[in-house]
Amino acid sequence: RLWLLLGCVREPVRYQLLYRLYSTGINTLIIVVYPGTILLALCNSTNSKDLLQALPICAGAFACSAKYVSYQRSLRLVRQVEQLFNVLDERIQLAEDRNYFAAITRNTNVLLNVFRSVCVFFFIVTIISFISSIGERGLAFAVALPFDWRASTLRYVGVVTLELLLLTCDLLQSMANDSFPAIALCVLSSHTRLLGVRLARIGYKSKDEWANVVELQRCIVDHQHLHRLHATLQEIISMPVFVQYAVTAFQDCFTVITLVFYARNASDRLLYCMYLLALQLQIFPTCYYGTVCANSMDDLRQHAYASNWVEQSRLYRRLMCIFAARSMKITMAYAAGIIPIHVGAFLATLKAAYSFYTFVEGVRK
């Protein structure tokens, strides 16, 4: 729905011509106008405080545009992922599996609420900054425009309205960009765990050897679907997550610099600390579920041996050995084929931000 709202969907919809015009306009605002005006404002900064405040915003704007373009080019793969998830959803037959599937839905809703909260927080922070400067006809954030918007009240109101529109589009874009990899990896890891549960119970409820062989074959096919899903997801999220790693480290660094050297009172310090926390929430869920997904893939062979394989036929045992050998393959998603999507990479991002901060502080001294 977010991608439809942002003009990213290419499949036929009602009022196709109007949607194309809307898509062109909204994409121009998101990809060109918003980053461009902030970059010009950054170039026109007259003091170090304005520069340090504009740098993270500018980096975030360009990162959002880059991730958005990457996802837009991968919509065909996103549809393939949806189809594979639908195939796995159809495997859910038993009541206990349905209960587990309901837990998956709850987890994804929690993730969505986290990303919504982060976006609402950023919006509120920007509005507070705007309200504090409204008496001087200040803006919510620095932009460069080809006319004097302070010359009249009408121009000022128009510029503020444009800024709020750009900010809303940017936050919607950011929520779509950052929530997709986390939710996709969450659902993938949950389906992997569900496959492990199905494997572990083979041979205990049914004593029909052929029926158990058929169930194991279904599990093997689903395991292949999971590997296809993992490969397709990595192709989709590889570059966006890499961009997010880089921009998070960059924003962390300059936010800490502003917090240490320019925050003069307790309210400013609290605001910047909350801002730092919100930045981490943009990337941590993806790293966490990347780790969970890799661990759940590694645990599959243990679930296979947990089944009642000793009392099964020779064909079953042979298939199980083949499955166990295939499941020994290390499955880890990588950002740009270099950095693992893992909690360790999240910690490395924090270390990189601190290293960059110490470098900038040394240059400053």
MIRO-15976 format. One line per 10 residues: number of its first residue (from 1); their letters; for each residue x, y, z of C-alpha. Coordinates in Angstrom, 3 decimals. Each point is the difference from the previous one (the first is absolute). Example, Ala and Ser with C-alpha at 12.3 -4.5 7.8 and 13.67 -1.06 7.14 Angstrom:
# MIRO-15976
1> AS> 12.300,-4.500,7.800; 1.370,3.440,-0.660
***
This chain:
# MIRO-15976
1> RLWLLLGCVR> 0.000,0.000,0.000; 2.836,2.395,0.798; 1.643,-0.638,-3.358; -3.366,0.545,-1.697; -0.383,3.286,1.900; 3.532,1.031,-0.978; -0.651,-0.643,-3.691; 2.330,-2.978,-0.173; -2.446,-2.683,-1.219; 0.151,-0.718,-3.722
11> EPVRYQLLYR> -2.768,-2.545,-0.343; -3.315,1.145,-1.545; -2.265,1.905,2.390; -3.215,1.913,-0.472; 0.392,3.445,-1.552; 3.372,-0.968,-1.447; 0.700,3.386,-1.633; -0.724,1.925,3.201; 2.169,-2.412,1.970; 2.899,0.497,-2.430
21> LYSTGINTLI> -0.262,3.769,0.369; -0.190,-0.375,3.778; 2.960,-2.406,-0.041; 2.097,2.421,-2.063; -0.772,2.895,2.329; 0.572,-1.855,3.264; 3.204,-1.653,-1.272; 1.336,3.383,-1.101; -0.624,1.362,3.492; 1.558,-3.020,1.709
31> IVVYPGTILL> 3.021,-0.642,-2.217; 0.902,3.461,-1.338; -1.594,2.941,1.845; 0.459,-1.071,3.628; 3.668,-1.123,-0.169; 0.886,2.817,-2.411; -1.323,2.854,2.148; 1.670,-1.419,3.119; 3.322,-0.405,-1.838; -0.125,3.625,-1.153
41> ALCNSTNSKD> -0.789,1.106,3.554; 2.964,-2.041,1.218; 2.289,1.731,-2.492; -1.295,3.388,1.197; 0.601,-0.735,3.711; 1.817,2.897,1.664; 1.074,-1.537,3.333; 1.113,-3.365,1.357; -3.179,-0.620,2.023; -2.265,0.377,-3.041
51> LLQALPICAG> 2.392,-2.187,-1.984; -0.014,-2.775,2.607; -3.798,0.090,0.236; -0.475,-0.011,-3.780; 2.492,-2.789,-0.775; -2.006,-2.894,1.584; -3.240,1.261,-1.569; 1.633,0.262,-3.419; 1.572,-3.462,0.323; -3.328,-1.492,1.079
61> AFACSAKYVS> -1.850,1.635,-2.909; 2.411,-1.334,-2.614; 0.084,-3.430,1.664; -3.813,-0.172,-0.042; -0.056,0.862,-3.692; 2.666,-2.604,-0.793; -1.859,-2.732,1.918; -3.302,0.992,-1.580; 1.429,-0.233,-3.534; 1.550,-3.381,0.842
71> YQRSLRLVRQ> -3.323,-1.407,1.230; -1.821,1.502,-2.958; 2.290,-1.913,-2.363; -0.570,-3.227,1.978; -3.808,-0.050,0.033; -0.044,-3.050,-2.276; 2.051,-1.912,2.585; -2.259,1.244,2.799; -2.962,-1.606,-1.774; 1.969,-3.268,-0.240
81> VEQLFNVLDE> 0.598,0.153,3.751; -3.723,0.512,0.623; -0.838,-3.030,-2.164; 2.495,-2.228,1.832; -1.333,1.128,3.372; -3.524,-0.839,-1.189; 1.173,-3.513,-0.929; 1.456,-0.483,3.484; -3.148,1.424,1.615; -2.059,-2.666,-1.752
91> RIQLAEDRNY> 2.044,-2.713,1.760; -1.486,1.039,3.333; -2.662,-2.603,0.751; 0.072,-0.968,3.689; -1.468,2.125,2.783; 3.364,0.331,1.802; 1.571,1.247,-3.238; -2.787,2.549,-0.409; 0.658,1.253,3.530; 3.676,0.392,-0.854
101> FAAITRNTNV> -0.942,1.844,-3.186; -2.165,2.373,2.050; 3.106,0.763,2.070; 1.819,0.927,-3.231; -2.726,2.551,-0.754; 0.333,1.462,3.490; 3.780,0.312,-0.385; -0.306,1.820,-3.317; -2.592,2.362,1.485; 2.401,0.792,2.857
111> LLNVFRSVCV> 2.739,0.770,-2.530; -2.303,2.278,-1.972; -0.959,1.828,3.186; 3.693,0.495,0.830; 0.693,1.576,-3.386; -3.172,2.099,0.215; 1.105,1.250,3.423; 3.434,0.947,-1.344; -1.571,1.968,-2.859; -2.456,1.731,2.335
121> FFFIVTIISF> 2.895,0.903,2.305; 1.981,1.561,-2.858; -3.088,1.947,-1.071; -0.622,1.284,3.538; 3.653,1.024,0.433; -0.142,1.958,-3.253; -3.258,1.689,0.991; 1.465,0.978,3.400; 3.019,1.499,-1.751; -2.330,1.900,-2.328
131> ISSIGERGLA> -2.236,1.329,2.793; 3.008,1.283,1.951; 1.057,2.142,-2.981; -3.391,1.035,-1.383; 0.255,3.455,1.605; 3.058,0.740,-2.148; -1.638,-1.554,-3.055; 2.301,-2.986,0.195; -0.530,-3.287,-1.835; -0.358,-3.569,1.180
141> FAVALPFDWR> 3.342,-0.812,-1.654; 2.402,1.949,-2.181; -0.831,0.088,-3.718; 1.261,2.155,-2.863; -2.684,1.620,-2.163; 0.346,2.357,-2.999; -2.114,2.770,1.592; -0.223,1.946,3.249; -2.620,-1.931,1.968; 0.192,2.472,2.914
151> ASTLRYVGVV> -1.281,2.843,-2.194; -3.679,-0.759,0.650; -2.158,-2.096,2.294; -1.510,-1.842,-2.967; 3.420,-1.103,-1.243; 1.036,-1.060,3.488; -3.143,-2.092,0.502; 0.491,-1.547,-3.441; 3.611,-0.960,0.761; -0.947,-1.481,3.383
161> TLELLLLTCD> -2.776,-2.020,-1.669; 2.468,-1.249,-2.614; 2.469,-0.987,2.727; -2.627,-1.949,1.924; -1.040,-1.762,-3.221; 3.627,-0.887,-0.786; 0.557,-1.179,3.564; -3.123,-2.193,-0.082; 1.038,-1.566,-3.313; 3.519,-0.576,1.316
171> LLQSMANDSF> -1.253,-1.703,3.173; -2.420,-2.221,-1.942; 2.828,-0.878,-2.354; 2.304,-0.734,2.931; -2.589,-2.229,1.684; -0.525,-2.001,-3.198; 3.757,-0.310,-0.583; 0.963,-1.018,3.530; -2.961,-2.211,0.914; 0.117,-2.282,-3.057
181> PAIALCVLSS> 3.301,-1.840,0.727; -0.786,-0.409,3.707; -3.521,-1.344,-0.605; 1.088,-2.237,-2.891; 2.810,-1.546,2.074; -2.368,-0.380,2.968; -2.539,-1.931,-2.095; 2.758,-2.072,-1.643; 1.511,-0.992,3.353; -3.458,-0.877,1.351
191> HTRLLGVRLA> -0.753,-2.250,-2.979; 3.414,-1.631,0.473; -0.792,-0.729,3.638; -3.406,-1.340,-0.996; 1.706,-2.343,-2.470; 2.212,-1.201,2.862; -3.085,-0.761,2.100; -1.519,-1.970,-2.890; 3.220,-1.973,-0.433; 0.338,-0.824,3.703
201> RIGYKSKDEW> -3.476,-1.526,0.315; 0.265,-2.382,-2.987; -0.374,-3.630,1.045; -1.617,0.571,3.381; -3.646,0.599,-0.860; -0.162,-2.149,-3.132; 1.464,-3.511,-0.245; -0.619,-0.208,-3.751; 3.532,-0.124,-1.426; -1.010,1.153,-3.478
211> ANVVELQRCI> -2.021,2.936,1.380; 3.066,1.037,2.005; 2.161,-0.172,-3.137; -2.508,2.216,-1.831; 0.016,2.514,2.875; 3.808,0.064,-0.010; -0.041,0.613,-3.755; -2.350,2.939,0.546; 2.380,1.375,2.616; 2.905,-0.343,-2.450
221> VDHQHLHRLH> -1.956,1.923,-2.648; -0.827,2.716,2.553; 3.678,0.131,0.960; 0.791,0.725,-3.642; -2.644,2.751,0.037; 1.666,1.497,3.072; 3.386,0.061,-1.726; -1.560,1.665,-3.051; -1.661,2.528,2.280; 3.271,0.696,1.772
231> ATLQEIISMP> 1.895,0.511,-3.265; -2.727,2.240,-1.445; -0.267,2.052,3.190; 3.752,0.504,0.083; -0.112,1.264,-3.573; -2.746,2.485,0.955; 1.313,1.320,3.312; 3.760,-0.275,-0.540; 0.641,3.542,-1.215; -2.678,1.800,2.101
241> VFVQYAVTAF> 1.314,-1.555,3.222; 3.585,0.889,-0.953; -1.078,3.614,-0.546; -1.794,-0.055,3.351; 3.124,-1.298,1.766; 2.082,2.832,-1.445; -2.485,2.809,0.634; -0.753,-1.211,3.556; 3.695,0.133,0.916; 0.273,3.443,-1.615
251> QDCFTVITLV> -3.089,1.388,1.748; 1.032,-1.501,3.344; 3.379,1.711,-0.226; -1.262,3.499,-0.736; -2.895,-0.297,2.436; 2.464,-0.872,2.780; 2.184,2.971,-0.998; -3.007,2.332,0.178; -1.047,-1.544,3.327; 3.450,0.404,1.572
261> FYARNASDRL> 0.989,3.433,-1.283; -3.215,1.904,-0.750; -2.760,-1.321,2.311; -0.126,2.622,2.765; -2.884,-1.134,2.215; -1.548,-3.209,1.299; -2.966,0.052,-2.395; 2.301,0.230,-3.034; 2.153,-2.850,1.300; -3.056,-2.164,0.624
271> LYCMYLLALQ> -1.311,0.770,-3.480; 3.283,-0.965,-1.665; 0.233,-3.194,2.081; -3.509,-0.987,-1.096; 0.961,0.841,-3.574; 3.029,-2.322,0.274; -2.229,-2.786,1.322; -2.433,0.487,-2.886; 2.891,-0.256,-2.479; 0.985,-3.381,1.456
281> LQIFPTCYYG> -3.577,-1.264,-0.249; 0.150,0.553,-3.749; 2.660,-2.689,-0.459; -0.046,-2.258,3.097; -3.183,-2.016,-0.855; 1.457,-0.921,-3.400; 3.286,-1.109,1.580; -1.803,-1.929,2.738; -2.252,-1.950,-2.343; 2.924,-0.588,-2.356
291> TVCANSMDDL> 1.698,-1.784,2.909; -3.176,-1.898,0.931; -0.467,-1.083,-3.620; 3.571,-1.337,-0.260; -0.308,-1.861,3.321; -3.353,-1.552,-0.907; 1.463,-1.263,-3.288; 2.916,-1.565,1.895; -2.382,-1.729,2.440; -1.929,-1.856,-2.713
301> RQHAYASNWV> 2.295,-3.037,-0.076; -0.431,-0.378,3.781; -3.771,-0.013,-0.480; 0.369,-2.635,-2.723; 1.847,-2.327,2.403; -2.628,0.730,2.658; -2.573,-1.851,-2.112; -0.670,-3.700,0.597; 2.396,-0.933,-2.804; 1.263,-3.207,1.679
311> EQSRLYRRLM> -3.305,-1.813,-0.564; -0.474,1.237,-3.564; 0.706,-1.662,-3.331; 3.353,-0.049,-1.738; -1.272,2.533,-2.565; -0.958,2.415,2.779; 3.408,-0.287,1.654; 1.746,0.561,-3.317; -2.076,3.118,-0.725; 0.612,1.274,3.513
321> CIFAARSMKI> 3.781,-0.373,-0.381; -0.140,1.920,-3.287; -2.105,2.721,1.630; 2.371,0.225,2.984; 2.981,0.344,-2.343; -1.734,2.755,-2.006; -0.978,1.859,3.164; 3.661,0.227,1.076; 0.488,2.772,-2.552; 0.613,3.287,1.815
331> TMAYAAGIIP> -2.846,2.393,-0.753; 0.777,3.629,0.748; -1.362,3.091,-1.738; 2.572,2.625,-0.964; -0.301,3.719,-0.672; 1.645,0.795,-3.347; 1.494,-3.502,0.143; 2.487,1.211,2.644; -1.521,0.745,3.410; -2.137,-2.677,1.696
341> IHVGAFLATL> -3.517,1.011,0.991; 0.638,-0.985,3.580; -0.010,1.459,3.510; 3.790,0.027,-0.181; -0.221,2.381,-2.959; -2.277,2.280,2.031; 2.646,0.180,2.730; 2.651,0.615,-2.663; -2.090,2.931,-1.248; 0.050,1.539,3.478
351> KAAYSFYTFV> 3.763,-0.520,0.216; 0.457,1.617,-3.415; -2.072,2.990,1.112; 2.145,0.379,3.124; 3.227,-0.286,-2.010; -1.241,2.668,-2.399; -0.977,2.185,2.957; 3.491,-0.248,1.552; 1.524,0.865,-3.381; -2.188,3.095,-0.402
361> EGVRK> 0.687,1.066,3.590; 3.738,-0.346,-0.612; -0.211,2.123,-3.147; -2.085,2.576,1.894; 2.649,0.310,2.721
***
